Amino acid sequence: MTKTWMLASAAAAALFAGAPAIADDHSTDPAAQLTAPKIEYTMWTLDNGLRVIAIPDTATSTVTTSLWYDIGSKLDPEGRSGFAHLFEHILSRKTENMPYNMIYGLTADIGGTRNASNWVDRTNYYEQVPAAYLETMLWTHRERMAKVVVDTEVFETERGVVKEELRQRVLAPPYGRLQRFVIPENAYDTMPHRRPGIGSIDDLDSATLDDARAFYEAYYGPDTATLIVAGNFDMARLRGLVDEYFADIAPRANPVDLAITERDPDITEPRTVNATAPNVPLPVVGALWKAPPVTHPDAAALELLEAVLVRGDNSRLNNALVRSGQAVQAAASISMFREAGQIAAYAVVPNEAAMERASATLDAEIERIRTEPVTAAELAEAKSEIVSSTLRRRETARGQAFELGEALVSTGDPEFADRRLGEITAVTAEDIMRVAATYLDPQKRISMTYMQGEDDASKYANPVAMPEFRTLPPAQGVIRQVAPEAERMAPPGPGPSPEVSAPEIVEGALSNGIKVVAVQTGDVPIATISMIVPGGSKTDPRAKAGIANMAAALADKGVEGMDASQIAAKFESLGATFGGGAGNDGTSFSLTAPVANLGEAGALAAKILRGANYPAEEFERERKRAISGLQVSMKEPGGLSQFVARVAMYGDAPYGSQPDGTAESLSAITREDLIAHRASYFHPDALQIVVSGGIAPEMAMKMAEDMFGDWQVATAAAKVPVEAAGAAQPVRTIVVDMPDAGQASVIAAVRAPSRKDADFYSLELANSVLGGGSSGRLFEEVRTKRSLSYGAYSGFADRMDESILTASAQTKNESADEVTQIFLNEFERLGNEQLPEDLLAKRRLYMSGGHARTLETSGGFNRIVATLLEQGLEPAEAVRFAAKLDAVDADEASAAARTYIDPAKATIVIVGDAKQFIDDLSAVRDNIEVIPASELDLASASLRKPAATADAAGGQ
């Protein structure tokens, strides 16, 4: 429902006569004002040991069911690192009554979503579906707990998938080995936490089906699990269903004690680790220390210590390392688990020459926090940030379920989540200094570097010999099989659907005509304000690509009377986050803050949009950082392939410009370019505002009026290009040769209609069949049947002019040609076969369900509506999505597939180690262009540097 409301200044004054003014400066401690609502839940335990937590919420139309097992990577058997993670995949696949991947259809086909995850202390399996399907989901959890099929097919298929996930998340990204291998290997000595949770290729290859069966029997049962149900349900009915589906499941048949008795000894003298990997563009310097368990009395103070060091732009490490220009990025993490923890602090630096100075600065900051109390302002800011992030998590019943689940598996107590907030409130500056002195002791430090070089694990091996960990008793039970179709138990159908009112969308205008959209999406007191202006990257001249994005991203680096540090400190003290960026068709700024502080945060956000002045020092530093960031992106096959596809599909047209720029274009941009862009495009005549969250529309309109109601500019806003896609480009097959790539990225791309085109919804529906989520045909063919990738998907962006539909996957280098052929085959199949109506009905529910879930949060609602406004559509389109899909029939979807998703029109882009697939690719496509990564030019439609430039680049 949409309501239109014009707010003139006189009416506003009368309506809000008693409202307090929004002050420029806050005189009270924001942390003292901020609170997070307690998570209300009911908990009980069945006789077989299953714990059950219920979190009712009648405001949502969905229900989230999740099973949390106290089985994490720390329990991996000897020689089987990554096994808990592998089994997370296995348990999602087959049961006696569910053939392979039936769980995907049971959730996606009713408009739901599902997934699973594994971490040090736990493994969880979860779904969010329309509330009527609660019983269906409980039935699936019973199946996977009591009747899982662990056979050769599921074991071999999922092992292949996990190996591709490891390549995609660890070997392909420049810093994947650092995060997943180097840090845990050295942060722990005797604890099983030392092994990589994702495993290793060798350990995965050596695993057997019997290992998987033994793992299930030893660890999986009601006595190691907690069922959490959150959303719209009747409590009495839930209790009855839980008894029906879980009470008769016996505890584990072959149990193994979950307790981890090992404890690491203290480090008594410092040491240094120098790690290398082949695809590291920028060096890293840093340090590691051991940390206590998450339940330790020092844990709350350590969480605040981490916030002071690295949370937000006003953090100590950001100010000392990044703002000074010594580092491209500064990071720190304090990870605490049930038995132990780790502390890491490091900086990514521009080059090897910068390593020594950055290391000394990092050391100085660590010593300062060990020996001097943090300031009252720093302490208050850190507390506000933590409470604010808690508010964001608790916006939805699903978020509350996940917070309780994480608390329970890491501490054994669901109350821990709320208790920790109380402990954080009580932490003092002296507490932070004390824990810093204790845990960041230089005598207990492991210094580390990470640089370009060979992939040699011996270089970063812990000098303490890897201990031998537990072995599991052999499996005793028989291997189950999926029952014949005629003998399978069918899942239960839907139950009653609760009546839930959709939030009302209020549209209005400020006294100066600026349009405002407001909606109350919930009751949790946190809200998001989006501020949208047209333009975006399509306004950039190609030689200076990146102007629009830099103008948005650097807007908060200075205004009259406030520098970047002061702006960051103000936002962060209010528990607010603010940022801007440019997309294809527009620029948007987003502010999220607790409602109690939204007025003050909004006043500063308005000041930034009106008068960002881009101080020269800030501009120069951030430009260098952006160029360094591009060096990292150019080393990631997945990201680089997207850059290349954009140019290949749009050529010299405005959409062909890289929104983030290139190294050359960023070097050409001046501070004056950003000021001119702001003056031309950040304009009250073009501005539109969206406010959503736990805030009444009346208050939202008042805040928007206070922010921008008096904004007037004498000059007109700049005109924006309307035709940005240009003419269709020639079909190409492009291989970017990256010899050190840990994996290949494959893209097949075709032109797609604009957001306003009559074919938009028809193609959306057809594309959902092709590559929409884990029920799409690409996922089925590439991952499920062949284990060639961690995932394969397709989609197209909302654009005002013609878009691009891309199918994409990452795979091992030697199978890049096979994935390419699958993409082309599925393009042809989709275009040649009539799409059946029963399949499209399921796809409509899948898409509309995801859309509805996004609208439930303040940030999600803002993203959807802001995108609509950028495309020139009205906000009400946000709630018409399901109806628009319903209006597309099978003939229209099939026609859209034939028109657009044609293999003869598909441009192929592959980024990877060409020598491993180029010969086989020649049998799939003709006229292959091989471009060495060193010769790539993302500013040119040819994608090649001029010969002289390429020769010079190759000689460096």
Buried (B, 14 or more C-beta within 10 A) or exposed (E): EBEEBEBBEEEBEEEBEEBEEBEEEBEEBBBEBBBBBEBEBEBEEBEBBBBBBBBBBEBBBBBBBBBBBBBBBBBBBBBBBBBBBBBBBBBBBBBBBBBBBBBBBBBBBBBBBBBBEBBBBBBBBBBBBBBBBBBBBBBBBBBBBBBBBBBEBBBEBBBBBBBBBBBBBBBBBBBBBBBBBBBBBBBBBBBBBBBBBBBBBEBBEEBEBBBBBBBBBBBBBBBBBBBBBBBBBBEEEBBEBBEBBBEEBEEBEBBBEBEBEBEBEEBEEEEEBEBBBBBBBBBBBBBBBBBBBBBBEBBBBBBBBBBBBBBBBBBBBBBBBBBEBBBBBBBBBBBBBBBBBBBBBBBBBBEEEBBEBBBEBBBEBBBBBBEEBBEEEBBBBBBBBBBBBBBBBBBBBBBBBBBBBBBBBBBEEBBBBBBBBEBBBEBBBEBBBBBBEBBBBEEBBBBBBBBBEEBEEEBBBBEBEEEEBBEBEEBEEEEBEBBEEEEBEEBBEBBEEBEEEEBEBBBBBBBBEBBBBBBBBBEBBBBBBBBBBBBBBBBBEBEBBBBBBBBBBBBBBBBEEBBBBBBBBBBBBBBBBBBBBBBBBBBBBBBBBBBBBBBBBBBBBBBBBBBBBBBEBBBEBBBBBBBBBBBBBBBBBBBBBBBBBBBBBBBBBBBBBBBBBBBBBBEBBBBEBBBBBBBBBBBBBBBBBBBBBBBEBBBBBBBBBBBBBEBEEEEEBBEBBEEBBBEEBEBBBBBBBBBBBBBBBBBBBBBBBBBEBEBBBBBBBBBBBBBBBBBBBBBBBBBBEBBBBBBBBBBBBBBBBBBBBBBBBBBBBBBBBBBBBBBBEBBBBBBEEEBEEEBBBBBBBBBBBBBBBBBBBBBBBBBBBBBBBBBBBBBBBBBEBBEBBBEBBBEBBBBBBBBBBBBEBBBBBBBBBBEBBBEBBEEBBEEBBBBBBBBBBBBBBEBBBEEEEBEEBEEE
